[in-house]
Amino acid sequence: MPLDMDALTDRRVFRSTVIVIATGAAAYALWLLADLLLLVFACALIALIFFNLTRWLTDRTHLPFALALGLSVLGILATLTGAFVFFGNSLSAEFAELAQRLPRAWEVFQARIVQTPIGAEAIRRAGEFAPSGQSIVGFATGLLTSLGTILSALAIVIVGGIYLAAQPRLYGKGVMMLTPQSARGKLTRTFLSVAESLNAWLVGQGIGMVFVGVATTVGLWLVGVPAAPAIGLVAGLCEFVPYLGTIVVVIPSVILGFGESTSTGIWTIVVLVAVQQIQGNLVMPLLQSRMVELPPALTIFSLVAAGVLLGPVGILLATPLTVVAMVVVKAIYVDPRDLKAADREELEV
């Protein structure tokens, strides 16, 4: 009898050891494949955009799905190409003006700030952290070197998104075949919840980006800041990553504003604050009923964690990844039967 107990104990220890090793090996493999998984997730986001537009087109025109998908992809690409061609000359001139004016505006800004003791100390401390010319050249060289990789990844994301949007059931069935029969129902409901939440997030984020871009452009143009359309375009695009647009736009806008005059600089700050306040307290709350509500602290921490663990691409996809994580956690760990009536209704919505 003791021999049987010892054998049983050894078997359990061996099984536990194998499970721990297998779990560690799987985690290490996922870590090595992090870039690939991020690329797949980006393809899924693009696929959602294509699929939603295709479904909207088929519902209204009754076209075959394949034809509607082709028209959707061509329509999006044609719209983007047309926008770049139509606004290309104007925006290139705006960015050229921004590149020319920004160094001179920085000199004027320094000259005005340095006249005050606090400003002089701030400029001195900022100079200690300023990158050297060699580091700037190295960064620019690395950026140009990686430009081909970025364009290749973008092409892969678009093509992969088209394939995923064309046959979503095929890939869904493949995932289901790898799932135990007892868990397939819950996995299906989780997938549908994730897709619905990401759809709502994409719509809300798109509206927010358009609002920030247009409002920033109009506001800065009214107060007389040079290259306002270029700054507004950057602000709208950067709004895809919460809080990043504000940080990226505030510094050059304020420098250009104070480079014109003190009053223009003050009005520039007023415009930027007003746009963010309207965005955060009016536009987003109106969209919040259709979006997954992300607590600001969670959003900030997810951006920091994604940047540390996954790099720039992780920062870019941090918010949608957080949306997915919240939905999955609710689906796995939150049992609707354990919730109060109000909480259950909110979860079901």
Buried (B, 14 or more C-beta within 10 A) or exposed (E): EEEEEEEEEEEEEEEEEEEEEEEEEEEEEEEEEBEEEBBBBBBBBBBBBBBBBBBEBBEEEEBEBEEBBBBBBEEBEEEEEEEEEEEEEEBEEBBEBBEEBBEEBBEBBBEBBBEEEEBEEEBEEEEEEEEEEEEEEEEEEEEEEEEEEEEEBEEBBBEBBBBBBBEBEEEBEEEBEEEEEEEEEEBBEBBEBBBEBBBBBBBBBBBBBEBBBBBBBBBBBEBBBBBBBBBBBBBBBBBBBBBBBBEBBBEBBBBBBBBBEEEBBBBBBEBBEEBBEBBEEEBBEEBEEEBBEBEEEBBEEBBEBBBEEBEEBBBBBBBBBBBBEBBBEBBEEEEEEEBEEEEBEEEEE
